[in-house]
Amino acid sequence: QVQLVESGGGLVQPGGSLRLSCAASRSIFRFYDMGWFRQAPGQQRELVAGITKTGRTTYADSAKGRFPISKDSAANTVYLQMNSLKPEDTAVYYCNTLRAGAALGSWGQGTQVTVSS
């Protein structure tokens, strides 16, 4: 089973940027779509952005125009560039394999993003 490790979170002021990384333990991007999810305290986990095997991207309305998703197949890593961050973006961010908008694999530790002044 592939393992996914998220990193890159932290504390940032409103309007700031972060780049999240999701490193896979082996080469899987030829076989799976990938997604970034987030879960804020007291809320359900939601899909933020997805990228297909062929590189097509999709976004939640909250992420459109601010959080481009990309991948580096040679490095087995998926990225989420987070720009113009808002306090409501505060959450734990996770990556996972994706099918029809739903997560396929088990969840990792995630990476905490806190947007606060």
Buried (B, 14 or more C-beta within 10 A) or exposed (E): EBEBBBBBBEEBEEEBEBBBBBBBEEEBBEEBBBBBBBBBEEEEBEBBBBBBBEEEEBBBEBBEEBBBBBBEBEEBBBBBBBEEBEEEBBBBBBBBBBEEEEBBBEBBEBBEBBBEE
